[in-house]
Amino acid sequence: MYAIILSVVLASGQPQIPVIIFNYSTLNACRVELVRIGTARGYEFVNSPIVGYAVFKAEDTKTSTAFCVKNMVSI
């Protein structure tokens, strides 16, 4: 199982806990949904050496990043 994780960093530096958005049976299905969400919400696409394919959006008060991870808890 794979999950989309949403991570938010506030401009104030206050720590936030990443959130699992939804689980998918394959990495491809997770990435397709990531692209759909990114396009609909105005996120920019990046290929990070740490998390792979991801989308992010920088705003004045926060920066949001979403990416797919292997969800070991749901296996």
C-alpha positions in Angstrom: 0.0 0.0 0.0 1.1 3.5 -0.7 -0.2 6.8 0.8 -0.1 10.4 0.0 1.4 12.4 2.8 0.8 16.1 3.3 3.4 18.0 5.2 3.0 21.7 6.1 5.7 24.1 7.4 4.4 27.3 8.8 6.3 30.5 8.3 6.5 31.0 12.1 8.5 27.7 12.3 5.8 26.1 14.5 6.1 22.3 13.9 3.2 20.5 12.2 2.6 16.7 12.1 2.4 15.3 8.6 -1.0 13.8 7.6 -1.8 10.7 5.6 -4.4 11.8 3.0 -5.4 8.4 1.4 -4.1 4.9 0.7 -3.6 3.4 -2.7 -2.8 -0.1 -3.8 0.0 0.8 -6.2 2.7 3.5 -6.4 1.4 4.4 -9.9 -2.2 5.0 -8.6 -0.7 7.2 -5.8 1.3 9.2 -8.3 -1.7 9.7 -10.6 -3.8 11.1 -7.7 -0.8 13.3 -6.7 -0.8 14.8 -10.2 -4.6 15.3 -10.1 -4.5 17.0 -6.7 -1.5 19.1 -7.7 -3.1 20.3 -10.9 -6.4 21.1 -9.2 -4.9 23.0 -6.2 -2.2 24.9 -8.1 0.8 23.1 -6.7 4.2 22.9 -8.5 5.6 19.6 -9.5 9.2 18.6 -8.4 11.3 15.5 -8.5 13.0 15.4 -5.1 16.1 13.3 -4.5 14.7 12.5 -1.0 11.0 11.8 -1.6 10.8 11.3 -5.4 7.8 12.8 -7.2 6.2 15.5 -5.1 4.1 18.6 -5.4 4.5 21.8 -3.3 3.0 25.2 -2.9 4.7 28.1 -1.2 2.5 30.8 0.3 3.3 33.8 2.6 2.2 31.9 5.8 3.1 28.3 4.9 4.7 25.8 2.5 2.8 22.6 1.7 4.3 19.5 0.2 2.6 16.3 -0.8 4.3 13.1 -1.8 3.8 9.3 -2.0 5.3 6.9 0.5 5.1 3.1 1.1 2.6 2.7 4.0 4.0 -0.1 6.1 1.2 0.2 8.7 -1.5 -0.8 6.3 0.3 -4.0 5.0 
